[in-house]
Amino acid sequence: MSDGTARGPLAPLDGVPGVRAMLVRGAVVALVQTIGVVALAAGLASAIARIVHGSSPLTPLLLAAAGALLRAAAGTLGEIVAARDARRAEDALRRHLLQHFAGSPAAVTAAGGSGPAAVLVTTRLYELGPALAGYLPALAQTLVVPPVLLLVLASADLLSAALVAVTLPMVPLFMVLVGKFTADRTAAAARTLDRIAGYVAELVRGLPVLTGLGRAADQAAALGTLGERYRRTTMATLRLAFLSALVLELIATLSVALVAVTVGLRLLEGHLTLAVGLTVLLLAPEAFAPLRALGAAFHASADAGQAAADARAVLAVPITPTLGGTPPEFPPRRTIATGHPRGHDPLSAEGGAAGSLKLLTVSELAVSYPGRRRAALPSTSFQVRPGEVVALTGPSGCGKSTVLSALAGVLPADAVVDGTVSGIPALVAAAPQHPRTTGDTVTRELLRHSAPSTEIPRAAGTSIRSAVATSLVRVGAAHLADRRCSSLSPGELQRVAVARALLRVELGATLVLLDEPTAHLDAASADRLVRVVDRMRAHAAVVLVTHDPGLLRLADRVIDVPGALPGPGADAAVASNGDGTRSDRAGSVGRSTPTAASADDSEDARAVDTPPRVRVVRTEGLGLPRRALVLAVTAGTLTSLAGVALTALSGWLVVRAAELPPVLTLLLAIVGVRACGLGRAVLRWWERLAVHEAALTLAERTRVRVWSALAEQGIAAERTPGRALGRIVGDVGLLQDLSVRVLTPPLVAAATVGISTGALALLAPPVAGAVLAMVLCGIGAIALLYRRVDAGAERAAATQRVRTLRECAAVLDGAGDLRVHGVASAAFDELRTLVDEQGAARRIGVRAGALSSGVISLVTGLAAVVAATLAWSGGLTGPVVAVLTLTPLALLEPLTGLAGALHRRGSWRDVRSRIDAVLTAPVAAEPAHPVPAPEPVTALTAHELSAGWPMGPDVLRRVDLDASVDGWLLVRGPSGSGKSTLLAVLLASLRPSAGDYRLCGARGPVSADRIRGDDVRAAMAWLPQESHVFASSLRSNLAVARPRGEVCDADITAAMAAAGLGRFLADLPAGLDTPVGSGGSSLSGGERRRVAAARALLADRDVVLLDEPTAHLDAPTARALVRDLRTALAGRVVVCVTHDDELAAPGDTTLHLQQVALTV
């Protein structure tokens, strides 16, 4: 466990509480366990010697049985105590991290973003507990066992003690050397895992964008490249670490073999008694065992050590940072986020109680970002009084949303802020432009945004749940109460965000911040929200950003935020040809010819439940890497058999040497002992590499297949980052971890036990039968133990582990909205409760696992005692008695692996079923004999079209449409009338349940039912309502529109100019390399919309589907964007879903959809 800089065996664990106390307890357990080992070895050695000399072995066998019992009991107790202490230390560090993330957004940024932060606090820290439970006991045993056993060996045979003492120091020397070499590789592997987590989170948020551009499947290749890099980096680290383990194994094995040969030769010469020789032979491996275990734990815990180092780095980030460039009197972000009085003067000039707004004063507030010539918000000043509704207006990009972010305390960490703000009350309500949800359902979401009674004044008798229901009714979202938040449309999500704000007002908030609350709503829904805002003013002041005329009429004051942006249409010259005329659609964006890659795009389909409209993706299990598994099982079996043979041959050699035969008769056994020692070390190295290669290959394949399945489901796929991380990172990581522990150990144990007992049967069938019977009884006892003690706790812990990752990712993703409402700490407390539940389940599972290890240890020890007793009663020769007695002891290792596999088999089945559920999800039906799509597509037609979403009725019924290149088709209708469903049908993500949908070209119409879904989408580009902007550069955001290598900077620049972003791009010092922040946080709403439009133009498709293209834009900017789009899309088929009455132009056709009355 090394972070590459720490020194000493405990240095990597700096910051992990209770480490030294754990080490002391481990040392006490190790001492007791060593006493048991000495008693077992001395008893068995004396018993064999007595049998050889014809005496009764009962007394020493009783001593051996007592030693076996003491060893098993101490081992079980020690494992339970170590696991408990490790779990407490892991939980304490996780609680500190969660508390830090709750109080410091900068800490989340330092961790790499919400995705990597969630993986760090869950998946990566889950490795810390088992690492501590393995590493610290091994370290304690290393400090205790070798010195004690050296004293015992020295008292019995000084030469053997000297041989062991000379070779022991070589083991830690190699551990240190290899630790230095593997530290950097381990850190690189951890960074790659973080990149995968962040990449997955971004992909899932942008899945609608990738679906609309037909680019979702292509991202599987990038994800596969990351997975392959992670596999190669991890395997390179493991190869070096396991090579060190090989060297350690060789040192220990050859030392033991040297001791065995030396003992045999000295027995042959009569310089040593048989009892002493056997005792030395049994104790010598035990002196090396702690160091070998420490080496294995050291390398196996490298990931956990890196996680601890990363946790320390995150905890070092200050929890109360102020915004960069902010004068001391400006409110620090934490005080804004946690709901305490803000600013240097939280009360108004008139005075008053903290918590209620008296006078909000914004004085010369200005915000800018590094790398941008123009300020995000020029110097702005205004005041807001109680009960006022103040509207902020101005052109898109002038900084209106930035004002609200500053008041809410959620500006990005790199924002440079100047000016002062005073008078912000303790309780604030907000509905941002792009709300993030953290609850599973809408009701759960609103409950999470309420606060404890100690923080919010409530009217007597007011129930939180009734307030939630009332808030939903007032915004017209009562029917959404039980809906999953991940299934909400942008308009529904906006209403839920306003309902959250309304709930906060009902519970005492006196300042409301609303950012474009009616952007995605139809006229009726927008009017309803205007009335809701009017109602809010009776209890709170309202500051809102809007272009809605109804909200502007409601405002008491309208403040025009000054902006330095170019006026609408300023990019016209940039997007024109040299002669001053607009270029045609091919020249303006760069039209490309179809390529073979288009046919490889994945099918973005949403599942429906009737047989003619769906198909089920068939999978062949998880695609287990059989060759690697066969190699792993073969290597594991040979390794275990080499260990059994080494023990048996060593015993035979020592006892046979005591009979004083000619030395030549022992040479074959001497060579066999050395060969088995060398073979076991090499085979162990091979086995470890094969097992981990199989596990990493399985994880890499599964990760890509899960993403491909999500991409194929398209619009229907689960798109919340938390759930996607739970599947692609959590479940796949758990699958990788479990595959090492579940797949090969049962086969290795079965083969080893079968072959070993078969060999014993050739010597003494009754003894072999007794040993086999005891082993089977032990396995049965373990199975019963898991049924009674564990009772599914291990499975529950594994499931909770993935759930915790999912919930943590969701909370971190929505932490900004939670902080505004002062409920972030409560949400993180819920996470801690979830972690505690998972910990309780793990404790039960660990207890069962420790008891099973104790059972195996006891069974193998007692089996040796029983074998010796039967061999004595059978009158067998001394060497045969030694082989029969010592062989069961060598079965301990493979049987311990079997016990762990039995313990985890339920978790393995659970994770497989969760992954299989994604891989086998139904997707839209495909034609049995597909025909190509028309090229180019010049029109879309539909007649009597009906369609609906999975497990529900049709929401589109008997719709006729005709869209052509002669004018836009405008689709209007209230929320729930099927506008999004219509777009899904046009994209072939849904197949109609009735009617006919055709794509028309030069050779006539072709039914879409006869065309493969990806071929339909290859002709279309979709601009969704909420077009995600990826946390990357401008170039990367636009280049995703085409396959890699098929777009150049000139194409991107032309597309940005066509979308009205030419002047914006020219003003960026870094140009296309300018980072846009997470979700496009450094862009205004209007800029984000134009970037999304440019991306759709760059795709250069025959058909373009626009979903609310003017949302969040002021009227002049909206008119300019539509004008630019009409010019750039001339000659293409355009279907535009809109609520904007001013978007229509001569030649357009309007399709009015009516809400379908559903019968329950």
N, C-alpha and C positions, 0 to 999 in steps of 0.2 A: 504494500500500500504506500505509494509514493506519489507526490505531486511534483517531483523533479527538483525541489529545492529543500525539502525538509531533511533534518539530520536526526539519527537515532531511531530506535524501533517504535517509539510513541509519537515522534514529531509529526507524522502525517495526520495524527488524530487530534492535533491542537484544536480546541474549540468544541470537541465532543465531550459532553459532561460525563463525569463518573468513571473515566477510563482507569485511573490508578486503583480505585476501589475494586473494580471488576478484575483487575490483574491480581490483586491480593486474594480475592475469593477463589480465583482460578488456581492460584498456587496451592491453597489449602486442599482443594479438591484433587489436584495432581498428586500431592503427597499421599493422600489416602489411597488413591488409585494405584500408585506405585507400590504401596505395601501389599495390595491385593495381587498385583502382577508378580511380585517376588514370592509371595506365598504360593501362587498357582505354579510358578516355574519350579520352585524348590520341591513342592509336593509331587509334581509329575516326574521330575528327575529322580527323586528318591524312590518313587513307586516303581519306575522302570528298572532302576538298579536292584531293587529288592526282588523283582520278578526274575531278573537275570541270575541273581544269586540264590533263588529258590525260597525266599522269605515272603511273608505275607505283606502285601502293599496297602492294606486297608487304612492304617493310620495316616501315611502320607497322602493317600487319596482323599481322605477327609480334609486334610489341610489344603489340598488342591481345590476341592469343592468349595471350601470356605473362601479361598482366594478368588475363585471365579465369581462367587456371589458378591464379595466385597468390590471386585473390579467392576462388575456390572452395575451395582448399586451406586458406587461413586461416579461412574461414568454417566449414568442416567441423571443423578442429581446435579452433577456438574453441567450437563448439557442444558437442563431446565433453567438453572440459575444463570448460566451464561446467556441463554436466549432471552431470559427476562431482562437482564441488565442491558443487553444490546438493544432490545426493543425500546427500553426506557430512554437510552441515549439517542437512538434514532428519532424517537417521537419528540424529544426535547429540541433537537436540532431542527426538525421539521416545523415545530411550533414557532421557533424563533424566525425561521424563514418566512412562514406565512404571516406572522406579525409584521415583519419587515416589508413584505410585499404589500400588505394592507396599508402601511403608512407611507411608503415611498415608491411612487411610480418610477423614479430613477433606478431603484433596485431591479424592477422588472426589465427595464432597458439594459441594465448591466448584465442581466442573465441572458440577454439575447432576444427578448420579446416574450409575449405571453405564452407561445408554444414551448420554446426551450425552458422558460421558467416553470411551467407546469410539469414538464418532463423531469427537471431537476428536483423539484420538491416531492415528486411521487416516484416515478419509475427509477430514477438514478439513486435516490436516497433509500429506496427499498433494498438496494444492494448493501447498504451500510449495516443494517441489523445482522443479516447472515454473515457478513464479513467480520464484524466484531465478535460474533458468537463463535467463529472459527479461528480468527487470528489471535485474539487475546488469550483464550485457553491454550492454544498452541505455544504462544510466547511464554505463558506461565509454566507449562510443562517443560519447555526448553530450559527455563531457569531452575527447575526443581528436579526433573527426572534424571538427566544425565549425571549430575553430581552425586545423587543418591545411589544410582546404579553403579557408578564407578567405585564408590565406597564398598558396595556389596561385592562387586567383582574383585576388587583388590583384596578383600578379606578372604575370598575363595581362591583366586588365582591371579597373582600379580602380573604375570606375563600377558594374559588376556586383557586385563584392565589397561595395561600399557599400550597394547595394540589399538584398543578402542579410543584411548585418550589421545593418541597421536593423530588419528584420522578425523576425529570429531571436529576440530577447528576448521577443517577445509570446507565444511558444509556452509556455515554462515559467510565465509569469505566469498564463495560463489554467489550466494544470495544477494550480497551487497553489490557485487559487480554487475549482475544481471539486472538488478533493480535500477541501477543508474542508466542502463541502456534502454530499458523498457518504459521509462517515465514519459519521455517525449511522445513515443508511439501511443501510449495509453491516452494522453491528453489529446492527440490528434483524433483517435477513435471517438472520444467523448464529444469533440467539436463536430465531427461528422454526424453523430446521433442528434446533436442539437440542430444542425442544419436540416436534417430530415424532418425533425419536429416542426421547425419554422416553415419549411417548404410545404409540408402537408397542410398546415394551418392556412397558409396563403392560397394553396390550390383549392381547398374546400370553399373558402370564402369566394373565390373567383370562379367556381364551377359553372354558374350561369353564363359568365363571359366566355369561358372556354367552350361550353356547349354551343353557344350562339355562333362561335367562330369555327366550330368543327375541330377544335384543337385540344379537346380534353384527353383523347387517347395518346396524343403525342407526348404529353407530360409523363406518361408511364415510363418512357425511355429515360427521361431526366431523373425520375425517381429511381429507376433501376440503376442508373449510373452512380447515384449517391449511395444506394445500397451496396453496389459492387465495390465502391471505394471503401465503405465501412467494413465490408467483409475482408477485403485485402489488407486494410490497415490492422484490423483485429487479428487476422490470421498471422500477419507478420509479427505482431507483438506476442501472440501465443506461441508461435514457432520458436522464438527466442526464449520465452519464459519456460516452455516445456523442454527446450534443449538444456536449460539450466537444471530443470527438474531431472532430466536424464543424467546429467553429471552428478547431481546429488544422489540419485538412485544408484548409480554405478559406485560412487564412493561408499555408500552405506552397504550395498550388497557385497562388494568385493571385500570390504572390511569384515563383514559377518562370515563370508566364505573363508577368508584368511583365518579367522578365529576358529571356524569349524575344522579346517584342515590341520591347523596347529594343535588343536585339542585332540584330534584323532591320532596324529603322529605321536603326541606325548603319551596318550593312552597306550599306544602300541609299544612304547618304550617303558611303560610302567611308571611314568613320572606323575600320573594324575589318576584320581579315582573316577569311576564312571558317574557317580552322583554329582560330583563337582563339575565334571566335563559337560554333562547334560544341562546343569543349571546355567553354566556359562553360555552354552549354545542357545538357550532359550532367552537369556537376559540381554545378550549382546544386541540383537535387533531392536529390543525395546529402548536401548540407549540412543539409537539413531532415529527411532520413530518420531519423537517430538520435533527434531530438526527437519525431518522430511515433511512432517505435517505443517511446520511453520513455513517452510519454503513453498509448499503448495498453496497454503493460505495467503502467503505474501503476494504471490503472483495472481492468484484467483481474486484477490481483493484489490487489485490495482484500480479497477473501475470505481470501486467504492471510495478508495483514497482520493481519486481525482474528483469525485462528487463532493467529498468533504472539503477539498481545497476550493472548489468552485463555490460551495456554500459559504466558506469563510470570506471569499472575495465579495460575494453579494452582501453579506452582513457588514462588510466594511464600508459600504455605501452609506452616507449620512441619511438618517431617517427624516430629517427636517431641512431638506434643501430649499433654497430660494431660487426663483427663476433667474437665469443668467442675465446680468446687466441690470438687475432690479435694485433700486435704492432700498435701504434698510426698512423704510416705513411701508413699503409695499407688502401686502399680506403674503406670507410664505404659503406654499402650496398645501402643506399638511394642514394648516389651520383652516384653509378654505375647504379642504376635502373632508375633514372630520366633523364639520358642523359647529365649530366654536366661533365666537365673535371674531371678526376679521378686520385686518387693517390696523393702522396705528390708532384709529379712533372709531371703534365699532359703533359708537352711539352718535346720534345726530348732534348738530350744534345746539339743539334745544335740550339735549339730554334725554334720558329714558332708559328703560330696562333693556338689558341685553336680550337678544332673541327676537325683538320686534323691530321692523324697519321704521325709521323716523325720516331719514334723508340719506339717500344713496348719492354719493358724489364721485364722479369720475373726472380726474383732473389730468389733462395732457397725457393721456394713456397712449402709448405707441408700442408696437410689436414688430419685430423683424426676425428674419432667419438667416443663418450663415449661408453664403453662396447665392443670395438673392439681392440684386441691385435695388429693387423697389421694396419699400416697407410693406409688410402684410397688413399693418394698420397704421396710417399716419396719425399724428397727434390729434387726439379726440377728447373733448370735455363735454359733460352734461350732468344733469341731476335728475333724480327720480324721487317723487314723493309718494307717500302711502296712498293706495287706491288709484294711482295713475296707470294708464296704459300708454306706454311709450313705444313707438314703432321706429325701428332703424331701417332706413332705405338707402339705396345707392346702387351703382352698377355692380354686377357680379365681380367678385374679386377685390372689392374695396376694403374688406375687413370687417363686415358686419358680424359674421360668425365668430371672428376672432375676438370681438368685444365680449360676446356671450361666454366664450371659452375662458377669457381672462376673469370675468365675474364669477364663473363657476369653479375656477381653479384647476382647469384641466388642459392648460396649454402644453404643447410638447416640451420635452426636457431641454431641447436645444433652442427654444424661443428666447430672444433677447428683448427684455421688457423695460420700458421707462414710464415714468409718471406715477400717480398715486390713485388709490381707490379707498374710500372709507364709507362706513355705514352699512356694510353688507350684514344682514341679520344672521343669526345662528342657523336658521332653518330655511333652506332654499328648495324650490321645485324647478325642474328643468325637463324639457323635451328637446333633445338635440336633433340636428338635421338627419343624422344617421344613427338612430338608437341601436344599442346592443343589449340583447336580453341574456339573462343568466338562469332563469327558471325554466323548468320543463314545460309547464303550461302557463297560460296567460294569468290565471288566478295565482299560481305560485310566483310568478314574476312580480305581480303587484304586492303580494304579501312580503316578498323579500325587500321591496322598496318602502315598506312601512318600517317604523323604528320602535324600539322598546318604549314602554310607557314612561320610563324615567326620563326619556329625552323629548317626548312629544306631548304637549298638552292635549287632552281629549275631553270632549264633552261627556258628562256623566252618562253612563249607560251605552256609550258608543262602542260598537263592536267593529273590530278591524275588518272582519269578513263582510259585514254589512256595508262598511265604507267602500270596500273593494267592489262589491256588487253594484253599489250606487254609482261609483265612478265609471264603471263599464257601461251602465245604462245611459248615463248622461252623454257619453261620447258615441253612443250608438254601436257599442261593441259587446253587448250582453251575450250575444250568440257565440262569442269567441272565448268565453270563460274557461272552457275545458279544452280548447285547442292547443296543440303543441306549438310553442313559439317558433320552432324551426319551419313550420308550414305556413306562416303568415306571409301574405303579400306585403309589398312596401306600404300600400295604403292602410292595411290592417295594422301593420307594425307602427305606423305613425299614430293611429288612434290609440293603440295601447300605450305609447309613450306619453300622449296627452293625458290618458287616464291615470298613469303613474303620477304625473305632475298634479292633476286634480286631487288625487288621493293625498298627496303631501299638503296641499292647501287645506283640505278638509281636516288634516291632523295638525295644522298649526303653522305651516310655512307662510312667510309674509313677503317673499319675493319670488316671482315666477319668470323663468327664462325660456322662451319658446323660439325655436329656429325653424322657420318654414313649416308650421304645423299642418297646413292644408295643401302641401305640395303635390301629394299623390291622390287627392280625393276628388270625387265627383262633386257637382254643385250642391246637391242636397246634403251630403256629408260635410262639405266645407261650411255651409250655412249653420249646421248643427254645432260645429266646433267654434264658430264665431260666437254663438250664444253661450257656449261653455266659457270662453275667455271673458265675455262680458260678466258672467257670474263670478269669475275669479276675482274681479276687481273689488268686490265687496269685502274681500278678506286679505288681499295682497296687492302689491304693485306688480305690474306685468311689463317686462321688457321683451319685445319680440322682434324678430327679423321676418319680414314678409314682403311679398309682392302682390298679395291678395287684396283686391279692392275692398272687400267686406271688412277685413281686419284693419285696413288703413282708415276706413270710415269710423271704426270703433275707437281708434287711438285718440287720446287727448292731445298728444303731441307727436309729430313726425320729425325725426332727426335725420338729416341727410348726412351720411358718413362720407367724408371727403375721400376721394380715390384718385390715384395717379395712373389709372389704367387707360389705354387707348379706347376711344369710343367704338361703338358697334360698327362693323364694316371696315375697320381700319386695316384689316388684312386683305382687303380686296385686291390691292395692287400686287401683294405678294403672291396671291393665288392666280394671277392672270398670266397670260402669255406675253411675249415681248411686244406684240402689236397692240396690247391693251385689251384684247378680247379674252373672255374666259375660255380656258382650255376645255376640251370635251372630257367625257368621263374616263376615257382611257388615259389621256395625257395628264390629267390633274392628279391622279393617284397612282398610276402605274399599273395597268391591268395585266394580269399574268395569265398564261395559258394553263389549262388543267394539266396536272402532273399525276404520275402514278401514286404519289403519296396521298392524294385525295381519297383514293379508294381504301386507304388503310386507316383512315380516321375511325375512331370508335363510334359505336352507335349510342347516341344520347337519348335514351328512351325512358319514358315513365310507365310504370307497370299498371295494367288494368286487369280486371278480374274475370273477363269472359273469354272463353277459349279462342274465338276467332280473332281476338285483338291482342293476345299475348303469346309469348313463348317463354320457356324456362331455360336458362343457361345450364347445360349439363356440365358437371365437373367430375373429374376422376380423383376424388378425395382431395388431399392437399398437395398432391404431386411430390410425395416423399422422395428424397434422393436415395434410391434403393442401393445403388452401388456403394455410396459412402457409408450407408448404414451396415451393409454386409461387411465391408472392411472393418468398421468399428466393432461389430460383434465378434468377428474373427480375431481381431487384435486383442480385444478385451478377454475373450476366452483363453487365448494362448497366454496372455499375461497372468491371468489367475492360475492357470494350470502350471505355469513356470514357478509361481510362488508356492503352490502346493508341492510340486516336485522338489523345490529347494528345501523346504522344511522336512519333507519325508527323507530325502537323500542325506541331509545333514544328520538327522537322527539315526538313520541306518549306519552312517559312517562312524559316528561316535561310539555306538554300542558295539558294532562289529570290531572296531579298533580295540575296544576293551577286552575282546576275546583273544588278543595277541596273535592275529593271523600273519602270514607273510605280507610284507608291505605291498608287493605287486598286486595282491588281491584287492587293495584299496584304491589303486590308481584310477580305475574307471569311475568309482564313486567321487573321487576328488575332482576329476575332470568334469563329471556331471554337475557337481555343486557349483563349480565356477561357470559352466555353460548356462545353467539355470539362472544364476545371478545376473550374468551379462544379458541373457535373453529377456529376462523380466524387465530390466531397465529399458532396453531398446523397444520392446513390445509395448511397454507403458507409454512411451513417447509417441509411438505410432498410434496407439488407441486414442490418446487424448486429441491428437491432431485430427484423426478421422471423425471422432464424435463431434468436435466443434466445427469442423468443415461441414458436416451434414446439417448441423443445427443452423449455422449461418446461411448456408445455401437454401435451406427450407424457409428461413425468415425472409431472405431476399426475394425468393420467388413469390411467397405469399403476399408480401407487401405490395409488389407490383400487381398481383392478381386482384387484391382487394381494391386498389385504386382503379384498375381497369373496370372492375364491376361497378364501382360508383360512377365512373365516367359513362359506362354503357346505360346505367339507369338515368343519367342526365338530370333532368329537372326533378325527377322523383326521388333522387338520392338525398340521404341525410346530409345537410350542408352546414351544420354547426361545427365549428372547429373542435370543440370539446369531444363530440361523439366521433368525429373522424380521427382525432388523435387517439381516442380510446381503441379504435379498431386498428389503424395502420401502425401506430407506435405501441400502444398498451398491449393489445391482444397479440400482435406479432412478436413483440418483445417477450411476452409471457410464453408464447409458443416456442420461441427459441430457447428460453431458459428451461422449460419443462422437457423439451425434446432430448436434452442432454441427460436428464435424470429419469426419464420414463421409458424411452424407446429401447435402449440397449441393455440396461442392467438386468431385467428379467431373463433375457435370452442368455446373457453371459453367466448369470447365476445358475440357470437350469443346466446349461452345458457343463459348467465346472463341477457342480454337485453330481450330475449324472456320470461323468467320466471318472471323477475321483472315487465315488462309491463303487463304480464298476471295477476300478482297479483294486480297491480294497476287497471286493468280493472274490477276486482271484486268490487273495491271501487267506481271508477268513470270512466266509459268507455271513455267519451270524453277526460278526462285528459290523460289517458293511450294512446289513439290514437294520441294526440298532441305530447306527449313525444316521442313516437315511430317514428312519422313523422319527428320530429326535429333530432332525432338520425340518421335516414336514410338519411336525407338531408345532415347532417354533413359528413356521410360516402361518399355520392356522391360527396360532395365538395372536400373531400380529394382525391378521385380518379381523379377528374378533375384537382386538384392542381398538383398531380404527373405527369399527362399527359402534363400539360402546363409548369410547372416550372422545374420539374425534367427531363422530356424528356429522360429518359434512363440514366441519369447521375450516379445514384446509381449502375446500372448494369455495366456501363463502369468502374466505380471505382473498383468494385469487380473483374472484368476481368483484369484490370490493376494491381491490387494487386498481382494476381497470376503471371502475366507476369513479374512484377518487381522481384519477387522471382526467377523466372526462369532465367532472364537475370543477376541478381546479382550473382547467383550461378555459371553461366557460366563464368562471368568476374573474379570472385574470383578464380575459378578453373584454368583459363588460365592466371592469373595475372603475373606469372613468365615470360611467353613469352612476355607479354605486357611490363613489366618493362625493359626487355633487350632492347627493341626498343624505350624506353622512351615515350610510349603512354599510360601508365597505367592511368595517371591523366585524359587524354582525354576520355578514356573508362569509368572512374568513373564519369566524367562530363556528359556523355550520360546517365548513370544511374540516376544521379540527375535530369536530364531533364525528364526522364521517371517518376520519383517520383513526380516531379512538375505537370506533366500532370495528374497523378492519383489524386494529391491533388486538382487540379482544378475541376475535376469531383466530388470529395468528397464534396467540398464546396457547389456545386450546390445541391447535394443530402442532405446535412445537412440543407441547407436553406429550402428545401422542407419539410424535416422532422420537423423542428422547426415550420414552418407555419401550418403543420398538427396538431401538438400538441396544437398550439394556437387555431385552429379551434375547436378541441375537448373540450378544456377548455371553450371556449366561448359558444359552443353549450350546454354543461351541465349546465353552469351557467344560460343561457337564458332559458333553458328548465325548470329550477326551478322557474324562474320568471313567465313564461307562465303557469306552473302548478298552482302556487299560484293565478294567476289572474283568471283562469278558475274555480278553487276551490271556490274562493270568489263569483264569479258570479253564481255558482251552489248552493250556500247556504248550503255547507257541514259543518259538525261539526269541531270544532277546532282541535282535535286529528287527524282526517282524513286529514284535510288541511296540518298539519305538515308532515304526512307520504307522501302525494302526492308532497309536495314542496321539501322535503329533499332527497327523493329517487333518483332523477336525478343526484344530486351531487355525489352520491356514484357510479355512472356509469363511472366516469372519468377514473379510473384505468384500467378496462378491455377495454374500448374504446381506450385508449392510446396504449395499446398493439396491438389492431387491426390495428391502424394507422401505427405502425411500421412494422407489418407483410405485409400490403399492399405495403408499401414502398420497402420492400426487396423481394417481391415475384418474380420479374424478375431476380434478382441475384440468387435466389434459383434455378430457372429453368435453368439458364445458367450453374451453377456449376454442376447440375445434368446431363445436356447434355454433358458436357466435360468428366465427369466420365463415363457416359454410352457409349461414343464413344470408350473409352479404353476397357470397359467390353464387348462390342459387336463386337470388331474387328474380322474379319474372320481369321481362322487359317487353317492349312493343313487338308485336308479331312481324315477321319478315316474309316476303313472298317466297314460295317454293321455287319458282322459276323467274328470277328478277330480270327486268329489262333496264337498259341504261336510261338515265334522265335526259330530257331534251337539252340541247346545248346550242345556243344559249336559251335560257328560260325567258319568255317574253310576256307571259301572263299566268295568273293563278285563277282557277275557277272552282266553285263548290256549289253543289245543289242538294237541298234537303239534308244538310250536314247536321249530325248529332254526335256528341262526345261527352265523356265525363272522366273524372279522376278515379284512381283505384278505390275499390270497396265503397263506391258511392254512386248515386244516380247521375244521369246526364245533366250537365249544366248548360250545354249548347243543344238547342233543339230546332231542327228544320231551318237551318241557316243557309241562305244563298249569298254568294259573293262573286265579284269579278274584279280582279286587280290586273292592271296592264301598265305598259310603259307610257301610256298617254296621260296619266295623272295619278296622284296618290289615292290610295284607299284609306280613308280615315275611319277608325273603329271607335265608336262611343258607346257608353252605357254605364249604369251605376255599378258600384262595387258588388261583386258576386254575380254579375251578368254573364261571365264566361270569356272576358277579353283575354286573360292569360291562357285559358284553355284553348282558345282559338289559335293563339300563337304556337302553342305546343303541337296542335294538329298540323299547322302549316309547316312546322319543323320536322314532322314525322316522329316526334317524341311521344305522341299519342296517336293511335289509330282510331278513326271514327267508328262509332258503334253502328251508324247508319248513314246513308247518303253517299255522295261521291265527291272526291277531291282530286283535281287534276292539275298537272303542270303542262303548260303549253309551250311549244317551240315552233320552229319553221316547218316541221313535218306533222304538226297537229298535236292535239292533247294526248297525254299519257296519264292513266290513273296512278296516283301516288301509292296505292296498294300494291302495284306491280313493281315499284322501285324500292331498292334497299334504302333504309333510313339514312345511312351515312351518305349515300348518293344524293338524296334530297337535300340534306344539310350542306353538302359540298357546293350547292348552288346558292346558298343563302348566308346572310350575315344578320345576326340579331343583336340589337342594342337594348339590353334589359333595363328595367326601371332603375335598379340600383347596380350600375356597372362598377364592379369592384376595381379599384386601382391598386395594383400590387406594390408591396413595399420594396421597390427597386428603383431603377432610373427610368426617365422618360423613354429612352431607347428600348429598354427591355419591355416596358409596358406596351409599346406599339408593335414591337417586333413579334410578339406572341400571335399577331393576326395571321401570320403566314408560317409555313414550315421553316425550320432553321436553315439559314443560308440563302433564302429566297427573297430577302428584303435588304435594301441598302439604305444608308442615311438619306440619300436623295429622295427615295420613296417616302420615308418617314416625314421628312421636312415638307414634302408636297402635301401629304395627308393632313399634317398639322395646319398648314396654311389654308387648305380647303375647309377645315373646321374652324377657321378664324383664330388660330393660335400662332400665326406667323410672327407678329410683333412680340407676343409673350415669349416665344422661343428666342428671338433676337436679343431680348433683355436679360437672358440667363447667362451668367459668366461661364458656367460649365456646359451650356447648351444641352444636347441630348443626354449627357451624362449626369444631369442634375437629379439627385435623389428626391423622391416625392413623399417619403415617409410612409408609415404604416397606414394603409387605407387611403393614401393620398392626403395625409394630414397637413402637409405643407402647401396644398393647393386649396383654392376656394371651391365652393360648390359648383360655380359656373365653370371654372377651369377643369374640374374633374369631369363634368358633363361633356365638355368639348374634347378632352383627351379620349373619353370613351367613344365619342362620335368619330374622331380621327382614326381610332383603332378599327371601327367598323368599316370606314371608307378604305382603309389600307387592305382589308381582307379582299376587296375588289370582287364582289359576288354579283350575280345577275339579279338577285332578289334581296332587298334589305328590309328587315322588320324593326321598326322603331317603337319602343315602349316608353311613352311619356318623355320625349326628347327635350322638352322645355321645362321639366320640373326643376325647381330651385333657382330659376333664372328670372331676372327682372325683365319687364316687357321689352325694352330696347334690345337687350342682349338676346332674348328669346327670338325676336324678329330677325336679328342679324344671323343667329345660328340657323334658323329655318331657311333663310335666304341662301346661306352658304351651302346647306345640305341640298336644297333644291337644285342649285347649280351643279354641285358635285355629283348628284345622283340622277341627273338628266339622262333619260334613255334606259333607266332601270325600273324594275317593278318595286314599288314601295308600299308597304302596309304599315300604317302609323296608328297606334293606340294612343288616344289623347283625351284630356278634359279641357284643353285649351281651345276656346271658341275662335281665337284669332289665327289659328294655324291654317285654316282652309284657304285654298286658292282656286281660281277658275280652272275648271277641268278636273277637279278632284271629285271623288265619289265618297259618300258617307254611308257607313253601315251602322245602324242603331241596334244594339243588343238589349234585350229586356231581361230582367232578373226572373229566373224560373222559380215558380212556387213549388217547394219540395214537400212531399207528403211523408210523414214519419209513421 
